[in-house]
């Protein structure tokens, strides 16, 4: 068991600092719990086809109480990304520290994205996280570490993420990770 903990820490290093992982697994505000009844979001797919690419993806719910963001990333036609997002309606989240995800991945790196408006196009705040193949993990993503970008390019003049204005959330896979992917999502929450 200790070896698994070391492997998990090594796998998560490089995108989310080790001190952002927590042994306290009780989130303070659960936004979406795919294992429970209720609103699971209105997820839409946005892939590199918007610029001529050929990647495919889908967001579906499994019988085991999780959502699955899956598909295949293609680098053809200058493509290379797949994403899903959902509008959300939540109160001011400024009293919280960040987002906590309960995920089971395929060993690849994903990005969690937040938008502070309801527009289709515009600045997205994002933070990468690594997954451990076939293992459920909890990942804490501090608001202070989200970086603004527009169409994959940094936008430092956008300023830091304002948790008072979170209007959309989503997942993205990119970074030339060609081939099939699958990310299971059990819950999305905000932690203090």
N, C-alpha and C positions, 0 to 999 in steps of 0.2 A: 504494500500500500504506500509506503514511503517513497518507493521508486516511482510510482505513478504520479505522486505529488511533484517530484523533481521534474519528471518529463513534462507534466502539465505546465509548470513554471517556465521551463525552457521553451516550450511550444508557444507560449503566450508572450514571451519576451520579444521585443522588436516592434510591437505596434501599441500595446497597452502596457504601461509601466506595471511592474510587479506589485507596487504598493496600491494599485487600484483594484486588485483582487481582494476579496474580503471573505472571511469565514462566516460572517453574519449573512445568512441567506434570506432574511425576512425583509422584503421590500416594503417601503412605506406607502406607495401608491401604485397599484397594479393597473396598468392601462389596458392590456389585453392578456387574457389567459385563455389560450386555445383549448384547454381541457375543460373549460366551463361553458355553460350556456351564456349567451349575451352577445354583445356587439364585438365582432372580430375584425372590424375595419372593412373598407371598400377598396381592396387592393387592385391597382392597375399596373400593367406591364409597360415599361419603356426600355427598349433594347436599342442596340446600335443601328437598327434598321432605319431610324430617323435620319441617319447620315449615310445610308447605303450598305451598312454591315449586314451580316447574316446570322448573328447570334439569336438564340431562342430561349425563352423562359416562360415559366408559369408559377402561379402561387395557388396551392391547393391545400385543403385540410385533410389530414389522415384520420383513420379510425382510432388511432392511438392517442388522440388528444393533442396533436401538434399541427402546425402549418408546415408546409414544405415549399421552399423557394428552390426550384430546380430548372435545369435546362442544359444548354450547351453553348459555350463561348466560342465564337469563330473569329479568327483574325483576318478573314477574307474581306476584300474591299475596304481596307483600312478600319475594320470594325474591331471589337474587342471588349464589349461590355454588355451586361444584362442587368436590369434593375426592376424593382417593384416598389411601389409606394402607396400610401393611403392617407387621405385627409383625416384629421382628428380634431375633436373639439374638447379641449381640456382647460381647466383654470390656469392661472398663473403658476408656473412651476419654479419660480425663483427661490423658494425655500428649500428646494432639493439640490443635491450635489451633481446628479447625473442619471444616466439610463442604465438599468440592469437587464441584461438579456439572459435567458435560459435557452441554450442552443445545443444542437448536436450536429456536427459538421462532417466534412470529408477530408479534413486536413488542409484545406485551402484558406486563403485570406479573403475576408469580406469587409465591406464598409457599412456602417450604420449611418444613415443620413437624416438630417432634420432640416426642414424648411420653415421659415418664419413668416411665410405668406401663403396664400392659396393659389398662387399663379402656377401655370404649367412649367414655365421656364424662368430661370433666375438663379440667385445664389443659393447653394445648398451647403450646410455645415456638415462635415463628415469626420468620422474617426474609424480607422481600420482596426480589425481584430482578427486573430488567428483562431482556427478551430483545431480540435484534436479528432482525428478520424474515429468515427463511431462512438464517441464519448460525449455524454451530456456534461456541459460546463456552464458555470455562471460567470458572466463577463460584466464588469463595471466599466462604464464609459463616462468619465467626468466631463461635464459641460465645458469646463475650462480648457480641455484639450481638443475640442472640435475646431476644425479649420474651415474657413469659408472657401468655396470654389465655385466656378462657373464653367460648365462644359469641360471639366477636368483640369482647369487652370486655377491656380491660387488667386484669391481676391483679398489681399490683406487689408485693403481700405474699407472692406465691409464691416470691420470691427468684430468683436467677440460675439458668440452666440448669446442671444437674449432669451432666457428660459420663460420669460413672460409671454413670448409671442410664438410659441411652437404651434404650427398649423398642419404640418405634414411630417410623416416619418417613413423611412424606407430602408431597403437593403440593396447593395450593389456588389457585383463581382467584376473585376477588371484586371489591370496590371499584367496583361499578356498571359493570363491563366487559361489558355485554350483547352477545350475539351469539356466533358460533362461535369456538372456540379450538382450538389444537393445540400441544402441547409435546412435542418428541421428547427422550428422555433416553437418552444413551449409557452413562453411568456415574455412580455415587454413591460417593464416597470420603471418607476423613478425611485431613487433612494436618497436618503439624507446623508 
